């Protein structure tokens, strides 16, 4: 309810009296964060997008990188945003805060995207931003497509849920209250982070990871273009020895970093992996 009230207040501030979002939608929109990039590129008319971030154009992080070709890519600096004369800026609560503050002081409407943690919050965010953009029908269609794909999977198996570890660069795990955890639960898996880490978020050495004996190792990595110490742990020989190909899945970070159709693709990948584990355990 509070999110809806905030959206209504925002619309009242940026739209003329008596107008709906589609009557006077923004036409020079800038995104200052990766998830804003995805929403803009999926929902807005291309000619209305003034700029997205450089991360949105990087296929290591973005699920819509190809769609950024020809667009202005920004690094979140006020001096590069102001000349674009945006009539709407999409930011988020944890980055580019100085820029967002300066833009607000310059009279430019800025809307902050909260970080969704469930599918319902993702659906709500898509429809809210679609309304701000004057693209309500696109928002409803995108949500409906995601819901239909999830419905086609059916509920998770009623059997035992395999224990899964999502291993990220630097050996990090993430637990409840995240989109990663939501995807695991929807796929019918238990999240190792919820039981192995006191705060449900933090680094876990390879030795402790193997000691917990997760049945599925999910490597959260993209194709690396250069050597990276953070990613070295994901190629540790002990992991290759402890987990067979059937017990290892690679999920591209772009699938579940932001709220979009990639989440459904991640669920589909992991549901298939979970089913394979359960079939292997079934008596012949």
Secondary structure, 3 states (H helix, E strand, C coil): CHHHHHHHHHHHHHCCCCCCCCCCCCCCEEECCHHHHHHHHHHCCHHHEEEEECHHHCCCCCCCHHHHCCCCEECCCHHHHHHHCCCEEEEECCECHHHHHHHHHCCCCEEEECCCCCHHHHHHHHHHHHHHCCCHHHHHHHHHHHHHHHHHHCCCCCCCCEEEEEEEHHHEEECCCCHHHHHHHHCCEEECHHHHCCCCEEECCHHHHHHCCCCEEEEECCCCCCCCHHHHHHHCHHHHHHCCHHHEEEECHHHCCCCCHHHHHHHHHHHHHHHHHHHHHCCC
